[in-house]
Amino acid sequence: MPLQISRILHAGYLFECEGTRIAFDPIFENPFSRNCHAFPPVRFDEERIRAQRFDAVFISHFHDDHCSLESLDLLDRATPIHLYCVFDELFDMVRALGFTNVRPLALDVPVQVGPFTVTPRIAMDEEVDSMFQVEAVGLKVLNVVDSWIDPDTLPALASYGPWDMVLWPFQTMREIEVLSPSRATPAPPSLPEEWLAQLRVLNPRYVVPSSCQFLQEPWSWYNRAFFPITYRQFAQEVEAALPDARVVRMNPGVSLRLDADGLAPAPALDWVVPLGDQDVDYDYDPALPPPATGDIARHFAPLNAEEAERVAAFCRTGLLARYRSMELPEDSYFEQPRIWRLSVFDHAGDGTHWHYRVQGDSIEAVAPSAGPLGWTTEIPAAKLYAGLELGESLTSMYMRINDTRFDDTLESDLETAELVDDPLIRCLFNDAFGAYQAAQLRRLKQ
């Protein structure tokens, strides 16, 4: 009896065997996470998805491109949801959506569903995510999801083999580099050597380039700056490093049958509908000049008066209160007093500039003439509002940090500074769990 594996989108898969159907990290939205557009492009037939019955859904972690309440909302509420998350709030939100069988996953504790044994394995950060070992009819698949494999975990994973297939996250996305493009170095021309070394240890028969199956908005410069690895490059380098393995690309909706003898095509999912050319690939261009934040802001709809006041009130007072409530990390760039300029650009590309003096856990608004700038942050007003009210994540906010030149002393200090110590990033995302799903739940309940 073969094992049938179908790609849904991104890290989403459907596994079928002996009449049992289990889904992993299902996303039925395009775009998802607000600005992640399926690549290659597809649409989802929601009526047919609502008719699907899954014997279980497994979710690897809480990030909104893996656990989306708007996607789960299409499923039968009796579907067992197995979720790896250390925060009780997410389980409460899934139950609030109406699911009656929501179960926590524990590392190295197998879950039996029909012929399937699914075992969560430790990923790089056990407080955030997990990966899945999937076994059925004598076949073993390692779903790495979109984590990295901790070197200390690798020997154990190798001992669980032999692996018939590994679903490997193949993009080295440049989420941090695009925050400060003038300070970023180009991506290395080759795959990370640790990837190839780890795949040699796992020694699978088949490798699927997995996760990262999206682009940003069609106009976005991120599409040429965010994704440095092509499918073609991945296949060439992996097959050169593992001569006995075969790299198999799975576009959304594609299904394959895996057995001891090999891999064969299977009927595609009829509820994932391809749109246009599916033989597409990424196109990285490190020389592409990024547009100004004001130009990016023109792509977004204007805020209404209430939304604009929400953003302005946050910059006047809310940001100050939130920053003062947090504890500054040790050895932070902001242990010394710095003048920080926050620039918020409206739909016309016009910027409003807010100035603050930041030192340690203290912050105060100051005049533009208070002193030389020591840190700069730019953001479209629409994205700041989305971060405040809609739980939007950093990777889609088009934030720009220190994308300028300071005096020599400050430049020396900035060499050891962490971009994620940016005061706005800390105010929006420190201790903020499940904001995206909470906003989804509010909309769905309405």
N, C-alpha and C positions, 0 to 999 in steps of 0.2 A: 504493500500500500504506500503510495508516494505521499510526501508532504507538499502541500501547495502553499506558495508564498506570493502575496500580492502587495504591491506598493500602493499606498494611499496618497501620501504627500509628505515631503520633508522626512521626519522620523516615523511616520505612520505606516504600519504594515497590518495585513490580515493574514493569519496562518490558519490553514484548514487541513484537517486529517480525520478520516473515519467519521465524517459527519459533524465534527466539532469545529467551531469557528471562534478564534480569539483574536482580538485587535490590540495593537500596541500604539500608544501615543497618537490616537486618531485625530486628525485635523480635517474637517470637511468645509473649509472656508478658503476663499480666494478673493481678495487678499486675507491673510491671517496676521495676527499681531499688528493690526492696523495698516502696516505698509509693506508686508512681505508678500510679494506677488509670485504665484506658482511659476516655476521655471524648470521644464517647459510649461506653457500655459494650459490650464484645464478649467473646467467648471464642474460643479457638483450637482447631481440630480437629487435634490433634497427629498422629493417624494419617494424615490426609490431607496434612499438611505433610511428614511423613517420605516420602511418595510423590512429592513434588515434585522436579523436576530443574531446577536453574538452571545456565545456562552460565557464570555468574560472579556473585560477590557483591562489592560495593564498600562499604568502610567508611570513613567520612570522618574519624573520629578515635577516640581511645581511651576517651572517657567511656562509662560503663556503660549509658546509655540509647541508645547507638549500637553499641557492641560488647559484646554479652552472650554469654558462652560457653554459657549454658543455652539460648539461642535457636539458636546455631550448632550445638549438639549434636543438633538435629533434622535436620540436613542431611547429605546424602551426603558422605562424606569425600573424594571425588575432586573436589568442587566447587572451582574456583579462587577463592581469597580474595585480593582486592586491598585492601590496608590502608594508609592513610596514618597513619604514626606514626613519631616520631623515636626511640622507645625499642625496642631489640631484644627486651626481655623480653616484650612483647605478642605478637610473632611466635612466640617460643618457646612461649608458652602455647597459642596456636591450634594450633601443630604438635603439642604434647603432647596436645591433644584428639583428634588422629588425622588432621588435614587434611594432605594430601600435596602440595598446590600452593598455598603461601602466598607472596604476592609483595608487595614494598613499592611504594607509589605515589610518584611524584616530581612535584612541581609543574610544570605546563605540558608534561608528557610524556604524549601521548595513548596510550590503550590501545584496541586494536581487538578487538571481540568480535562476530563475524558482521557484521551491518549497522551495529552501534553503534560510535561513537568516543566514548570517555569520557576527558575531560581534567580532571585535578585542577587547580583554580585556587586562588591564595592567598587565605586568609581573613584575619581581623583579626590572628590570632596564628599565624604559620606554624609555630611549635614545638608547636602544639596541634592545629589542625584545618584542614580544607580544604573547598572547595565543588566541585561537579561541573558541568562543561559536557557535556551529553549530546546527541549528534547522530546522526540516522538518517533515511534516505530524505528528505533535504533539510530536515528539521525540527530546530530547536534548542531545548533546554530547559536553563535554568539552575537547578540545585538548590543553593540557598544554604545548605541544611541548617539549622543553628541558630546560625550565626555572624552577625556584622555585616560589611558590606563596607567595607574600608578606602578612604577617599576617593582615595588614590593609585592604587588598583586599578580604580576605576570607569571611567576612560576606556578602559582596555584591554578591560574586559568589554563596554562599549558597542560597541567596534570588532569584537568577535567576533559580534555580532548580524547581522541582526535576530533578536530572540528571539520564538519562538512562545509560550513559556510560562515563567514564573518561579515556582518553589516558594519562597515567602517566609516566614521565621520570624516569626510575627505577634504573639507575646506578649512584652511587656516584663516578664518575671517579676521579682518583687521579693525575690530571695533574700537580699540584704543587709538590706533594710528590715525584714523580719520578725524578724531577730535582735535588734533593739532597737526594738520598735514604738512606745514612748512618745517616741522621738526622731525617728521617721520623718515625713516630710511626705507628704501624699496624692499619688497618681500624677497626672500632668498629664491634663487631660480629653480631649486630642487625641492622635493618633498622632505620634510623633516627626517633626518636619519633614524631617529628613535621609532618613527612609524614603521619603517622598513625592518628594523631590527625586531620590533615586537611582532610584526606579521610573520617574520621568519620563525620566531619561536612558536607562534600559534599554528603555523603551517596548515592553513585551511585548503580545501579543494577549490572553493570559490570565494571571491571577495566582491562585495557589492559596495560601490561608493555611495555612502548613505548620509542622511541629514542634509541640511543646507540646500534644499531644493527650491530656491527662491531668488528673486531679485527685488530691489526696491522699486519705487515708482518709475515709470518709463523715462522721466526727465532727469532722474537723480544721478549725480556724478558718482555716488556710491557704487553704482553698477560697474564702474571701471576701476574703482579704488579699493573695494571691500573684499573681493573674491579673487585671490591670486592664483588658484589652481584650477586647471581645466580637467574635464573628464578624460580628455585624450592624454594629457600628461600623467594623470594618476594611473591609467591603464598601462602606459608604457613603462613607467618606473616600477610599479608593483610587479608586473609580469617579468621584468628583467631581474628583479630581486628574488622572485619566487617562481622559478621556471616551471614548476609542476602545478602552479595555481592558475586559475583563469579569472580575470576581472569581468564582471557581468554588470552592465548598466541596467537599472530598472527605473523607467520613467513612471510617473503617476498612472495608476490603473493597470500596469503591466503585471501579468501573473506567470509564474514558473512552477513546474513540478520537479521536486528534488527527490531522488532515491539513491540507492547504493550504486547504481550504474551511471548516474549522471544527472543532467539538467535538461528539461524540455519545456517548450512553450505551453502555456495553458490559456484558456479563454480569459480575456481581459475583464476587469470589473466594469459592469455596465452602468454603474452610477458615478464613475469618474470619466468625464467626457473630454477627450483631447481637443484643443483649439489650435489649429494651425500646425506649423512645423514643430515636431517633437525632437528632431535631431539638432538641438541647440547646444551651445557651450559657452563658457564664461570667457571674458575678454578683458584681461587686466592691463591697465595702462598707468604705470606709476608717474609718467611725465604729464598726465592730464592736469591742467591747473584747476583747482577747485573754485567754484563760484563764491562770491561774497555772500555772507549770511543774509544780508538784505535782499539779494537776488533770489536766494532760496525761499525766503519768507513770502515772496510774491506768488508762489505756487499754491499757497494755502488760503482758504476762504477767510474773510474778515470775521473777527469776533464780534458778537453783538455787545451792546452796552454793558449788560450784566457780566458777561464773560471777560470783557476788557477790564472792568473794575475789579473782578476777582484777581486778575494778574497784577494789576497796579497795587491792590491792597496787600498782596503777598510781598511784593518788592518793598513796599513802605514799612510794613510791620510784621507780617507773618514770617517772612524769611528770618528776620532778626530773632524772633521768639524761638523759632525752630532751631536755629544755629546755637543759640545760648543753652538749649536743653541737651545738647550732645556733648560728648567728651572727645576732645581732640586726640588723635592718635599720637603716640610717642614719636619723637624725631620728625615732626611735621614741618614742612616749609613755613607754616603759619605760626610756629612758635615765636618767630620774630614779627613785629608789627608790619603789615603790608596794606597798601591801598589797593582795593579790588574794585574793578569796574565791571558791572553787569549791564550788557546792552541787549535790549529786547526790541525786535524788529516786527513791525506790523505788516499787514497784507500789501501795503504800498511800498514796502522796503524801507520805511523810515524808522530810525532807531531812537529809543528812549534810553538814556544812560543813567544808571544808578551807581553811586560811589559809596564805598564802605571802608572803614578801617577795621581790619581783622587782626586779632592777636590772641593766640590760645583759644579759649572757649568764649571770648568776648567779641562783639561786633557792634559797630555803631555807624549810622549814616553820616556821611561827611560831604562837604562841598567838593566839586571837581578840582578845586585849587588846593586841596588839603595836602598834596604831596605827589611825588612821582609814582606812577603806576607800578605795582608789583605783581599783578595778576589780572588777566582779562578773561571774561566769559561772554559769549554771544549766543543768542538763541532766538528763533522765531516765536512771536507771541502765541501763535496757535499751538505750538508744541509745548510751550511752558504751561498753557492752560490744560493741554491734554495730560501732561505729567501730573498736574495738581488734581484734576477731576476724573480722568479716564484711566489712570494707571499706566500710561504709556511708558515704555521702557527706554533706556538710554540709547540703545542702538538705532532708534528711529527718530530721535529728537533733533538731529542736525545741530547739535551743540558744537561750538568752536571754542577752544581753550588756548590761550597764550599763542595765538597764531600771528605773532608780531615779534619785534626785536626790542628787548629791554637794554638797560645799560650793562656794562661788563660785569659789575658786581652781582647784579640780579641774575644775569645769565649764568654765572658760576653757581649761584645758589640753586637755580632751576635744574641744573644737571642731575641732582639727586632728588628732585621733587617728583611726587606721584600725581599724574593728572587726575586720578580719581579722588584726590584730596580736595579737588575743586569745591568751594563752598556750596555752589548750587547743586552739584551732584550729591553731596552729603545731605543737604536739606531735603532733596527729593527722594533719595533712595536709602539712606541709612535707616535701619529698623523699619523699613516699609515693606511688609510682606503681603502678597496676595492682592495688591491694589488693583491690578488689571482684572482679576477674576471677581473681585468685589464690585467693580464698576459693571462688569458683564451681568452679574446677578441682579443688580439694581435695574438694569435695562430689561432683563428677561422677566422680572417680577412685575414690571409696569405693564 
